[in-house]
Amino acid sequence: MVAYLDIMMKHTQLKPIHCLSPLSFNQEWVNCLFSEVETVWVGFSGGVDSHVLLNAIVSQLSFQQKKNIAVIHVHHGLSDHADSWLNHCKQVCQKLGVRFEAQYVQLEIQASVEDAARNARYQAFESVMSTKDVLLLAHHGDDQVETVLFRLLRGTGGKGLSGMPRTRTIGKKGACLVRPLLGVSKASIENYAYQEKLEWIQDESNLDERFTRNFLRHRVVPILKERFPTMEQNIVVSAQRIETDYRILSQFAYRQLEEWCNEFGGLNLSFITKKAVGERLFWLRHFLQSKGLSLPHAQLESIEKMLSGGQDRHPEFQLSNGRIMRHKNTIYLLPLDKPAKFSPLNAGAVLVRPFDQVRVDGCESCVLRERPHGAVLTLKNGKSRKLKKWLNDLQVPSWWRDHLPYLFVGDELIAVGSLWLHPDYQHVQIEWRLSGELPLLMITEKH
């Protein structure tokens, strides 16, 4: 899908995918859109924008292409008219002869209803899409202007000022999202709708100026247009230029980060420690973005301050879907921690745990238990070593220390995964495999 995304970017950049009168799509782009995909989904709210997008794309499809298009309507339940809107969308699709699917969502409680509704929509989109699917959304030029203004007023950097991208991946499956109307004005969309005699719904929430976007749309943008008549076109063009510049800059940054990151994907901080704060933030931002994570600037500043602490500390920054941790002056983006699993081990059976799996032979009474603080290990050379110091010798990361397989027979610790085995239990065979989610970095193996 990444290669497909590159092709879509090429077509949207090198060829106009629409003309204003009448609104239509470049046929080469349409053919490219339907090549090597399973389903092309159209996000359809029933409003004028999505109705025009659906009508315009369906009117240009071949018989075979029409089999591969489907409509998804998200029912938020926020309006008393939500059920009638769903029925309207269903009837439009029946008339056009395209598959219709409705998704009912429950909004999570958040500070912003707008954000909650948006998150719910995208979760619904992702739930129906496969890796080879494409989603078309009807965001247009006026939407882009509102997005850029909104982000600028809230405080943003180069990526934010580039506005909404024409194409990007969506969800963990890596499907493709495309906004083919992003260079089209609202006026052109409405002209098409009137010419084609389309019928669409009017969402009353679009008039509620308590929502920031509505306030910008109804109060701010009209005043600016009085003084700057070409404001909308200029902002859209500027956003496209910034997007191009930022994308190329990011490509160079990612190439440099490949040299600074180790085989486990960790960023060696020694390459950026002596740089100015602004530069450190730049590299941290692109490192996290290379992992698919974008953070607000204030949060990024907090992480940078945390990482500037003493080298003997093990800072951890918790995120909603992961954590940032440092080990040996290298930072890693790790999954959220999970409770360690403790259980008896039946000989020959594989015990699957959150970050590894363990198999033991030659022992009928082995039990996995939690880390025994204060335990002392007997080494092969007959000497002893406290467990904590032994872990320090191997420089086992802090995130693994509670998850290592500590094997007991009765009250006696006989093994730590395949890293250490008690001299009296050399007949026991231990197979320990990591899932790969948590890197295990050590100097050497010492038994």
Solvent accessible surface area in square Angstrom, and as a share of the most:
residue,aa,sasa,rsa
1,M,54,0.24
2,V,106,0.61
3,A,70,0.54
4,Y,18,0.07
5,L,27,0.13
6,D,89,0.46
7,I,83,0.42
8,M,0,0.00
9,M,33,0.15
10,K,120,0.51
11,H,28,0.12
12,T,14,0.08
13,Q,89,0.40
14,L,128,0.64
15,K,81,0.34
16,P,105,0.66
17,I,6,0.03
18,H,36,0.16
19,C,66,0.39
20,L,105,0.52
21,S,92,0.60
22,P,88,0.55
23,L,6,0.03
24,S,39,0.25
25,F,8,0.03
26,N,44,0.23
27,Q,81,0.36
28,E,81,0.36
29,W,2,0.01
30,V,0,0.00
31,N,74,0.38
32,C,14,0.08
33,L,0,0.00
34,F,18,0.07
35,S,48,0.31
36,E,153,0.69
37,V,17,0.10
38,E,98,0.44
39,T,18,0.11
40,V,0,0.00
41,W,9,0.03
42,V,0,0.00
43,G,10,0.10
44,F,4,0.01
45,S,65,0.42
46,G,0,0.00
47,G,17,0.17
48,V,14,0.08
49,D,30,0.16
50,S,8,0.05
51,H,10,0.04
52,V,0,0.00
53,L,0,0.00
54,L,0,0.00
55,N,21,0.11
56,A,1,0.01
57,I,0,0.00
58,V,14,0.08
59,S,83,0.54
60,Q,42,0.19
61,L,24,0.12
62,S,58,0.37
63,F,161,0.67
64,Q,107,0.47
65,Q,25,0.11
66,K,67,0.29
67,K,125,0.53
68,N,46,0.23
69,I,4,0.02
70,A,0,0.00
71,V,0,0.00
72,I,1,0.01
73,H,8,0.04
74,V,14,0.08
75,H,20,0.09
76,H,44,0.19
77,G,46,0.44
78,L,105,0.52
79,S,19,0.12
80,D,147,0.76
81,H,97,0.43
82,A,8,0.06
83,D,92,0.48
84,S,63,0.40
85,W,37,0.13
86,L,19,0.09
87,N,77,0.39
88,H,40,0.18
89,C,0,0.00
90,K,90,0.38
91,Q,115,0.51
92,V,18,0.10
93,C,0,0.00
94,Q,122,0.54
95,K,181,0.77
96,L,37,0.18
97,G,53,0.51
98,V,13,0.07
99,R,127,0.46
100,F,42,0.18
101,E,51,0.23
102,A,29,0.23
103,Q,43,0.19
104,Y,152,0.58
105,V,31,0.18
106,Q,166,0.74
107,L,41,0.20
108,E,111,0.50
109,I,180,0.91
110,Q,70,0.31
111,A,119,0.93
112,S,33,0.22
113,V,74,0.43
114,E,60,0.27
115,D,71,0.37
116,A,5,0.04
117,A,10,0.08
118,R,108,0.40
119,N,54,0.28
120,A,9,0.07
121,R,83,0.30
122,Y,20,0.08
123,Q,105,0.47
124,A,5,0.04
125,F,9,0.04
126,E,65,0.29
127,S,72,0.47
128,V,33,0.19
129,M,4,0.02
130,S,37,0.24
131,T,70,0.41
132,K,112,0.48
133,D,5,0.03
134,V,0,0.00
135,L,1,0.00
136,L,0,0.00
137,L,12,0.06
138,A,13,0.10
139,H,54,0.24
140,H,6,0.03
141,G,4,0.04
142,D,28,0.15
143,D,24,0.13
144,Q,5,0.02
145,V,1,0.00
146,E,7,0.03
147,T,1,0.00
148,V,15,0.09
149,L,22,0.11
150,F,47,0.20
151,R,63,0.23
152,L,98,0.49
153,L,128,0.64
154,R,166,0.61
155,G,55,0.53
156,T,55,0.32
157,G,44,0.43
158,G,33,0.31
159,K,94,0.40
160,G,11,0.11
161,L,46,0.23
162,S,10,0.06
163,G,5,0.04
164,M,18,0.08
165,P,41,0.26
166,R,48,0.18
167,T,10,0.06
168,R,70,0.26
169,T,56,0.33
170,I,5,0.02
171,G,36,0.35
172,K,211,0.89
173,K,110,0.47
174,G,20,0.20
175,A,1,0.01
176,C,0,0.00
177,L,0,0.00
178,V,0,0.00
179,R,6,0.02
180,P,1,0.01
181,L,0,0.00
182,L,7,0.03
183,G,32,0.31
184,V,1,0.00
185,S,44,0.28
186,K,56,0.24
187,A,63,0.49
188,S,13,0.08
189,I,0,0.00
190,E,59,0.27
191,N,83,0.43
192,Y,14,0.05
193,A,0,0.00
194,Y,144,0.55
195,Q,108,0.48
196,E,86,0.38
197,K,173,0.73
198,L,28,0.14
199,E,132,0.59
200,W,52,0.18
201,I,26,0.13
202,Q,138,0.62
203,D,46,0.24
204,E,87,0.39
205,S,47,0.30
206,N,72,0.37
207,L,129,0.64
208,D,34,0.18
209,E,60,0.27
210,R,206,0.75
211,F,46,0.19
212,T,55,0.32
213,R,76,0.28
214,N,8,0.04
215,F,86,0.36
216,L,3,0.02
217,R,80,0.29
218,H,70,0.31
219,R,132,0.48
220,V,41,0.24
221,V,11,0.07
222,P,59,0.37
223,I,117,0.59
224,L,56,0.28
225,K,78,0.33
226,E,147,0.66
227,R,188,0.69
228,F,112,0.47
229,P,104,0.65
230,T,77,0.45
231,M,15,0.07
232,E,34,0.15
233,Q,123,0.55
234,N,81,0.41
235,I,30,0.15
236,V,16,0.09
237,V,66,0.38
238,S,50,0.33
239,A,2,0.01
240,Q,70,0.31
241,R,167,0.61
242,I,55,0.28
243,E,38,0.17
244,T,50,0.29
245,D,95,0.49
246,Y,35,0.13
247,R,70,0.26
248,I,75,0.38
249,L,86,0.43
250,S,10,0.06
251,Q,79,0.35
252,F,122,0.51
253,A,3,0.02
254,Y,70,0.27
255,R,145,0.53
256,Q,55,0.24
257,L,6,0.03
258,E,133,0.60
259,E,134,0.60
260,W,32,0.11
261,C,32,0.19
262,N,60,0.31
263,E,160,0.72
264,F,95,0.39
265,G,18,0.17
266,G,0,0.00
267,L,0,0.00
268,N,52,0.27
269,L,10,0.05
270,S,65,0.42
271,F,90,0.38
272,I,4,0.02
273,T,76,0.44
274,K,201,0.85
275,K,62,0.26
276,A,63,0.49
277,V,79,0.45
278,G,52,0.50
279,E,87,0.39
280,R,46,0.17
281,L,10,0.05
282,F,50,0.21
283,W,36,0.13
284,L,3,0.02
285,R,62,0.23
286,H,1,0.00
287,F,1,0.00
288,L,3,0.01
289,Q,27,0.12
290,S,57,0.37
291,K,84,0.36
292,G,75,0.72
293,L,23,0.11
294,S,67,0.43
295,L,34,0.17
296,P,88,0.55
297,H,96,0.43
298,A,72,0.56
299,Q,59,0.26
300,L,3,0.01
301,E,68,0.30
302,S,53,0.34
303,I,1,0.00
304,E,13,0.06
305,K,151,0.64
306,M,43,0.19
307,L,12,0.06
308,S,76,0.49
309,G,26,0.25
310,G,33,0.32
311,Q,117,0.52
312,D,121,0.63
313,R,161,0.59
314,H,103,0.46
315,P,21,0.13
316,E,73,0.33
317,F,37,0.15
318,Q,103,0.46
319,L,19,0.10
320,S,108,0.70
321,N,108,0.55
322,G,3,0.03
323,R,7,0.02
324,I,0,0.00
325,M,9,0.04
326,R,4,0.01
327,H,11,0.05
328,K,121,0.51
329,N,39,0.20
330,T,12,0.07
331,I,1,0.00
332,Y,7,0.03
333,L,51,0.25
334,L,6,0.03
335,P,34,0.22
336,L,69,0.34
337,D,78,0.40
338,K,86,0.36
339,P,120,0.75
340,A,26,0.20
341,K,90,0.38
342,F,87,0.36
343,S,28,0.18
344,P,92,0.58
345,L,6,0.03
346,N,108,0.55
347,A,41,0.32
348,G,31,0.30
349,A,46,0.36
350,V,75,0.43
351,L,26,0.13
352,V,95,0.54
353,R,16,0.06
354,P,40,0.25
355,F,2,0.01
356,D,6,0.03
357,Q,56,0.25
358,V,1,0.00
359,R,81,0.30
360,V,1,0.00
361,D,39,0.20
362,G,48,0.46
363,C,12,0.07
364,E,149,0.67
365,S,67,0.43
366,C,1,0.01
367,V,40,0.23
368,L,2,0.01
369,R,89,0.33
370,E,116,0.52
371,R,47,0.17
372,P,28,0.17
373,H,145,0.65
374,G,70,0.67
375,A,21,0.17
376,V,87,0.50
377,L,0,0.00
378,T,49,0.28
379,L,31,0.15
380,K,131,0.56
381,N,107,0.55
382,G,60,0.58
383,K,138,0.58
384,S,74,0.48
385,R,88,0.32
386,K,117,0.49
387,L,3,0.02
388,K,138,0.58
389,K,102,0.43
390,W,2,0.01
391,L,0,0.00
392,N,71,0.37
393,D,46,0.24
394,L,0,0.00
395,Q,60,0.27
396,V,1,0.01
397,P,0,0.00
398,S,39,0.25
399,W,11,0.04
400,W,0,0.00
401,R,35,0.13
402,D,75,0.39
403,H,12,0.05
404,L,1,0.00
405,P,0,0.00
406,Y,0,0.00
407,L,0,0.00
408,F,16,0.07
409,V,37,0.21
410,G,45,0.43
411,D,133,0.69
412,E,73,0.33
413,L,18,0.09
414,I,0,0.00
415,A,0,0.00
416,V,0,0.00
417,G,1,0.01
418,S,48,0.31
419,L,3,0.02
420,W,3,0.01
421,L,25,0.12
422,H,25,0.11
423,P,45,0.29
424,D,105,0.54
425,Y,40,0.15
426,Q,94,0.42
427,H,119,0.53
428,V,5,0.03
429,Q,127,0.56
430,I,31,0.16
431,E,65,0.29
432,W,30,0.11
433,R,141,0.52
434,L,69,0.34
435,S,65,0.42
436,G,64,0.61
437,E,78,0.35
438,L,2,0.01
439,P,15,0.10
440,L,26,0.13
441,L,26,0.13
442,M,53,0.24
443,I,101,0.51
444,T,62,0.36
445,E,107,0.48
446,K,88,0.37
447,H,64,0.29
